[in-house]
Amino acid sequence: MMLPVALLLLGALTAALAPRLLARAHWREREPVVALWVWQCVVAGVLLCCFLAMALTGAAAWHLVRGHVFAPAPHAVVEAYALGAYGPWAPATAVVLALGGVFKGRQLDAIAAHEQGHATMRHDWLRHISAALAHGFPQVAFFAAFRDEMHRLVELAADDMASRRFGRLTTALALVELNEDRGVFGPSPAPEAHLPQRVHRLLAPQARLAPLHRLRLTAAAAVVPVVPLVVTFGPGLLALN
């Protein structure tokens, strides 16, 4: 009974703490590609917690679901999860999580279809996914933060790609010329108020992180979605041993 609760608590804790910790990370401006990777791993970890909790509660509530979830597993593995002890709350929890997943999928399909002609690069895919999650779960601040950061970070990453080919000054001037008539750089900035910060970042660049530091951040982020998998499959693996 404690395993789905542990997964849900782990997901909620990650969703609550990760945006705050990432907001304090000053290296985001210097390494937007690494920041994109970290955010993707964190979101994957939260979604895995919800999906695995739904699978376990569904298996506890209905024998048909249990048969699919534990089809190849020995009897000892099934017993290790003590599905019969989950209690009457298991069906309700499974249904709530499943309904949430179905609504996140419809939002994603609608947004992806609307922008399919433009979504030719991975950055577009990230923006569509993050927008779908934010619109599908408007009460979850974690997904809103994910959407906002994806929008900002993909622009920074694109700025860096352009500056590597044409130089930072040329890229900054291009941003100014393209947006100077939109009130972006005036005393009352338009919604694209992040553009002045992007121009300043190009004109006054900070040194990049050391390669070893970037590697450590990348590896640490990759561990996040692994944690719910370890928590979920731990009892079964111990039963096999």
PyMOL commands that set and color helices and strands:
alter all, ss='L'
color gray80, all
select helices_A, chain A and resi 2-23+26-28+32-61+63-69+75-80+83-85+89-114+122-136+141-166+168-182+194-203+211-223+226-240
alter helices_A, ss='H'
color red, helices_A
deselect
rebuild
show_as cartoon
